[in-house]
Amino acid sequence: MEEQIQKILEEKVNPILERHHGGATLTGFEGRVAKVKLTGACATCPSAMYTMEDTVKEIVLTHCDGVEDVVLDLSVSEDLLDMAKKILNGQFATERSHR
């Protein structure tokens, strides 16, 4: 099922989101619920929730019978969290100056 969902995202959803310099990728599928992360400009867009409901969810539910819901994955990567911690601790600037 995950391969089918990712294929729908790549073939049907991403061409639409690419017009706005964004995209979508599947981050998980459990209990017939697909978790999707918006990428590029769509990830930080104030209308991300509407994009998820009106575009991503509608397309995935139309083309994937085994999916009951599609939710927006708002998680933050560990790499980004580590970088933020370094910035807050003043370590990032020190590391960059040694390069």
Residue frames relative to the residue before (quaternion, step in Angstrom):
aa qw qx qy qz dx dy dz
M 1.0000 0.0000 0.0000 0.0000 0.00 0.00 0.00
E 0.6317 0.5512 -0.3446 0.4223 3.62 0.95 -0.83
E 0.6419 0.5198 -0.3235 0.4616 3.57 0.99 -0.82
Q 0.6446 0.5215 -0.3167 0.4607 3.58 0.99 -0.82
I 0.6563 0.5021 -0.3127 0.4683 3.59 0.93 -0.87
Q 0.6663 0.4957 -0.3109 0.4622 3.60 0.86 -0.93
K 0.6269 0.5335 -0.3343 0.4590 3.59 1.02 -0.74
I 0.6472 0.5015 -0.3145 0.4803 3.60 0.98 -0.82
L 0.6293 0.5257 -0.3377 0.4621 3.58 0.98 -0.79
E 0.6985 0.4820 -0.2709 0.4544 3.57 0.87 -0.96
E 0.7682 0.4014 -0.2052 0.4545 3.58 0.87 -0.93
K 0.7974 0.3120 -0.1453 0.4957 3.60 0.98 -0.78
V 0.7412 0.4150 -0.2287 0.4755 3.59 0.91 -0.91
N 0.7055 0.5062 -0.2938 0.3997 3.59 0.68 -1.05
P 0.6109 0.5335 -0.3862 0.4394 3.65 0.93 -0.56
I 0.6384 0.5054 -0.3211 0.4836 3.59 1.11 -0.64
L 0.7093 0.4641 -0.2613 0.4618 3.58 0.85 -1.01
E 0.5832 0.5936 -0.3700 0.4130 3.60 1.13 -0.58
R 0.5673 0.5903 -0.3818 0.4288 3.59 1.17 -0.47
H 0.7285 0.3480 -0.1979 0.5559 3.55 1.26 -0.46
H 0.5327 -0.6658 0.3676 0.3713 3.58 1.29 0.48
G 0.6071 0.5392 -0.3644 0.4560 3.56 1.02 0.82
G 0.1401 -0.7736 0.6090 0.1051 3.51 -1.32 -0.22
A 0.2807 -0.7313 0.5916 0.1909 3.54 -1.36 -0.13
T 0.0256 -0.7902 0.6124 0.0037 3.53 -1.09 0.74
L 0.4823 -0.6600 0.5005 0.2851 3.55 -1.10 0.75
T 0.1271 -0.8066 0.5736 0.0651 3.59 -0.83 0.96
G 0.8117 -0.0825 0.0406 0.5767 3.57 1.24 -0.17
F 0.0634 -0.7676 0.6362 0.0462 3.53 -1.29 0.46
E 0.2132 0.7692 -0.5679 0.2008 3.54 -0.51 1.22
G 0.8428 0.1013 -0.0964 0.5198 3.55 -0.96 0.87
R 0.6343 -0.5648 0.2932 0.4390 3.56 1.13 0.79
V 0.5785 0.5338 -0.3816 0.4845 3.56 1.27 0.51
A 0.2402 -0.7691 0.5808 0.1156 3.56 -0.81 1.09
K 0.1999 -0.7471 0.6223 0.1211 3.56 -0.96 0.93
V 0.0525 -0.8126 0.5794 -0.0346 3.55 -0.71 1.14
K 0.2095 -0.7531 0.6139 0.1097 3.53 -1.01 0.92
L 0.3221 -0.7134 0.5886 0.2022 3.55 -0.95 0.92
T 0.1885 -0.7968 0.5697 0.0711 3.57 -1.03 0.83
G 0.7643 0.3512 -0.2619 0.4732 3.54 -1.31 0.17
A 0.8285 -0.1804 0.1501 0.5085 3.55 -1.10 -0.72
C 0.6039 0.5770 -0.3596 0.4160 3.60 1.10 -0.58
A 0.5930 0.6016 -0.3622 0.3939 3.61 1.13 -0.61
T 0.7858 0.2974 -0.1526 0.5203 3.59 1.04 -0.72
C 0.4246 0.7215 -0.4515 0.3086 3.57 1.26 0.13
P 0.5095 -0.6522 0.4642 0.3155 3.60 -0.95 0.80
S 0.6984 0.4537 -0.2621 0.4875 3.59 1.20 -0.45
A 0.2693 0.8105 -0.4905 0.1732 3.60 1.23 0.29
M 0.6533 0.5138 -0.3249 0.4512 3.60 0.93 -0.81
Y 0.6516 0.4964 -0.3154 0.4791 3.59 1.03 -0.75
T 0.6153 0.5346 -0.3403 0.4688 3.57 1.03 -0.76
M 0.6474 0.5167 -0.3193 0.4604 3.57 0.95 -0.86
E 0.7203 0.4543 -0.2548 0.4582 3.60 0.79 -1.01
D 0.7784 0.4034 -0.1929 0.4406 3.56 0.74 -1.09
T 0.7785 0.3083 -0.1676 0.5204 3.58 1.07 -0.57
V 0.7567 0.4095 -0.2354 0.4520 3.57 0.40 -1.24
K 0.7067 0.4678 -0.2744 0.4543 3.57 0.68 -1.08
E 0.6584 0.5243 -0.3133 0.4398 3.57 0.87 -0.92
I 0.6854 0.4794 -0.2876 0.4666 3.59 0.88 -0.93
V 0.6727 0.4921 -0.3117 0.4562 3.61 0.84 -0.93
L 0.6798 0.4838 -0.3074 0.4575 3.61 0.83 -0.88
T 0.6316 0.5380 -0.3286 0.4513 3.60 1.09 -0.66
H 0.7968 0.3453 -0.1488 0.4730 3.59 0.96 -0.87
C 0.7437 0.3357 -0.2029 0.5413 3.63 1.23 -0.20
D 0.3037 -0.8044 0.4875 0.1519 3.57 -0.17 1.30
G 0.6914 0.5035 -0.2841 0.4332 3.60 1.05 -0.65
V 0.6225 0.5318 -0.3407 0.4622 3.60 1.25 0.00
E 0.2249 -0.7878 0.5631 0.1076 3.58 -0.86 1.02
D 0.8059 0.0132 0.0114 0.5918 3.59 1.14 -0.57
V 0.1723 -0.7404 0.6399 0.1124 3.54 -1.29 0.47
V 0.0518 -0.8149 0.5770 -0.0161 3.56 -0.71 1.11
L 0.5113 -0.6454 0.4873 0.2908 3.52 -1.21 0.62
D 0.2817 -0.7423 0.5902 0.1462 3.56 -0.84 1.07
L 0.1012 -0.8261 0.5543 0.0081 3.57 -0.43 1.24
S 0.3546 0.7577 -0.4870 0.2510 3.59 1.23 0.27
V 0.3308 -0.7181 0.5829 0.1878 3.54 -1.28 0.52
S 0.5002 -0.6729 0.4520 0.3043 3.58 -0.92 0.88
E 0.6006 -0.5704 0.4271 0.3626 3.56 -1.19 0.59
D 0.6118 0.5559 -0.3509 0.4399 3.62 1.03 -0.74
L 0.6717 0.4891 -0.2955 0.4715 3.57 0.92 -0.88
L 0.6400 0.5161 -0.3238 0.4683 3.58 1.01 -0.78
D 0.6426 0.5195 -0.3206 0.4631 3.59 0.98 -0.84
M 0.6566 0.5036 -0.3141 0.4655 3.58 0.94 -0.86
A 0.6420 0.5222 -0.3235 0.4587 3.59 0.96 -0.83
K 0.6436 0.5158 -0.3231 0.4641 3.59 0.98 -0.81
K 0.6516 0.5109 -0.3143 0.4643 3.58 0.98 -0.83
I 0.6327 0.5240 -0.3299 0.4651 3.57 0.98 -0.82
L 0.6801 0.4966 -0.2884 0.4557 3.55 0.88 -0.94
N 0.7142 0.4232 -0.2425 0.5020 3.57 1.11 -0.66
G 0.5196 -0.6676 0.3988 0.3541 3.61 1.27 0.05
Q 0.4802 0.6957 -0.4217 0.3281 3.59 1.24 0.13
F 0.5992 0.6016 -0.3675 0.3794 3.58 1.03 -0.73
A 0.6726 0.4885 -0.3000 0.4679 3.60 0.85 -0.92
T 0.6396 0.5240 -0.3254 0.4589 3.59 1.02 -0.77
E 0.6625 0.5021 -0.3051 0.4646 3.59 0.91 -0.89
R 0.6704 0.5042 -0.2991 0.4548 3.59 0.94 -0.88
S 0.6628 0.5135 -0.3177 0.4428 3.61 1.00 -0.70
H 0.6531 0.5070 -0.3064 0.4717 3.61 1.23 -0.38
R 0.5499 0.6256 -0.3999 0.3824 3.62 1.21 -0.04
